[in-house]
């Protein structure tokens, strides 16, 4: 099961009944906006214990159309990257982790978003 933004906002509101849902929504949106803005400016975003977001440049290259086999020019682009932090890795690999839907074969900690 996935955690979507509206559920995150509701969970925070439930844990902090003194906060209004609109205020929590504004806070969450501001956090995501600041992360996005920093990445778009080429800066790294580090959340201690959770992980770090960064931007990776993919150079222009020649690819292949899988259907026809023709060469296709793929322009340069920037992709977001996430590297999990030590505390997150420990939490995910602890014995009391809830749910076993995460594949144990996936040892790669750097994921394209």
N, C-alpha and C positions, 0 to 999 in steps of 0.2 A: 504494500500500500504506500502511496506517495503522500508527502506532506505538501499541500499547496499553500499559496500565500494567504488565502482567506482562512484556512485552518490554523496557520501560524498566528495570525492576528487574533483569532478566537482563543487559542491556547494562552497567549500572553494576557488577554483580557480576563480570562477565567482565573489565572494565577494572580492577577492584580486587580481585584474588584474596585479599587479606588480610582482606576483609570477608565476614561470613557473609550469606547471602541473606536470612535473617530480619531482620538488622540493617538491611540496605538497604531491605527492604520497610517496616520501621517508620519509617525516615527519609523515604521517599517519601510514605507515608501521613500523616506528621506535617506535611510541607510542604503537601500538598493540604488537610489539615484546617485549618491556619493560614490559608491563602488563603481558604478557604470561610468560616471564622469571621470574618475581617476584612471580607469582602464583606457578610456577613449583618449586620454592625454598621454598614454604610454607609461603611466606610473604603476608600480606594484602595490597591491593592497594586502596587508598582512593582518590577520586576526589571530593573535597569540592563542595557542592551544587548539585552534580550529583548523587553520590552514592559510595559504597564501594564494591570491589570484594574481596572474600576470598575463601579459600579452606576448604572443609569439608571432613573428613574421614568417609567412610562407612566401618564398620567392616565386616569381613567374616561372612556369614550366610548360612542357609539352606533355599533354595527357592523351589518352586514347578514348574514343567513343566506344563503349563496350558493345554496342549493337552493331556498328558498322566497321569498327577497327580503325577508322580514320583518325589521324592526328588532330588534336584540338589544343588551341592555346588556352592555358589556364592562367589568368592574371594573378598578380601578387595579392595577398590578402593577409589580414591579421586575425588571429583566433585567440579566444580566451583560454587560459590554462588554469587548473587548480591543483595544488599540491597540498595534501592533507598534513596537518600538524601532528606532533608527537602525541599529545593528549587525545586527539581524535582517534588516532591509530590504536592507542591503548584501549580506549573505550570500545571500539569496534571489535577488538580481538579478545576482550575479557570474557571470562567464563559465564558471567551473569547477563550477557547480551540478550535482549529480547528479540525473538524472531530469527529464523534461520534462512530467510529468503535470499540473502546475499550469497553469491557464489564464492566458495572457498578457493576456487581456481584462479580468481582474479587478484593477483598480487601487485598489479600496476597501480601506483598511488597517484599518478599524474593522468588526469582525464580531460579530454576535449569536451567543451561545453557546447 
